[in-house]
Amino acid sequence: MMEENRGVAIGLAIGVALGVALDNIAVGIALGVVFGLLYDRRQKRDEEA
């Protein structure tokens, strides 16, 4: 199960760091989650190919 959400977890960590750097944690978390979802989607597509 963690394999499926690895990208979201990584994206969330990056997003929190980005949010702190930008002094806007909500924007950082949102960008991180989007990045994580896109990463997971790409990983899944690569596994199917």
C-alpha positions as CSV (number, residue, x, y, z in Angstrom):
1,M,0.0,0.0,0.0
2,M,2.8,2.4,0.8
3,E,4.2,1.7,-2.7
4,E,1.1,3.4,-4.2
5,N,1.4,6.5,-2.1
6,R,5.2,7.0,-2.2
7,G,5.0,9.9,-4.6
8,V,2.4,11.6,-2.5
9,A,4.5,11.3,0.6
10,I,7.6,12.6,-1.1
11,G,5.6,15.4,-2.7
12,L,4.1,16.3,0.6
13,A,7.5,16.5,2.2
14,I,8.8,18.7,-0.6
15,G,5.6,20.8,-0.5
16,V,6.0,21.4,3.3
17,A,9.6,22.5,2.8
18,L,8.6,24.7,-0.2
19,G,5.7,26.1,1.8
20,V,7.9,27.1,4.7
21,A,10.4,28.7,2.2
22,L,7.5,30.7,0.6
23,D,5.9,31.5,3.9
24,N,2.7,30.0,2.6
25,I,2.4,26.4,3.8
26,A,-1.0,25.8,2.1
27,V,0.4,26.6,-1.4
28,G,3.4,24.4,-0.7
29,I,1.4,21.5,0.4
30,A,-0.9,21.8,-2.6
31,L,2.0,21.9,-5.0
32,G,3.6,19.0,-3.3
33,V,0.5,16.8,-3.4
34,V,0.0,17.6,-7.1
35,F,3.6,16.7,-7.8
36,G,3.2,13.5,-5.8
37,L,0.1,12.5,-7.7
38,L,1.7,13.1,-11.1
39,Y,4.8,11.1,-10.0
40,D,2.6,8.2,-8.9
41,R,0.7,8.3,-12.2
42,R,3.9,8.3,-14.2
43,Q,5.4,5.4,-12.1
44,K,2.2,3.4,-12.7
45,R,2.3,4.1,-16.4
46,D,6.0,3.0,-16.7
47,E,5.2,-0.2,-14.8
48,E,2.5,-1.1,-17.3
49,A,4.7,-0.4,-20.3
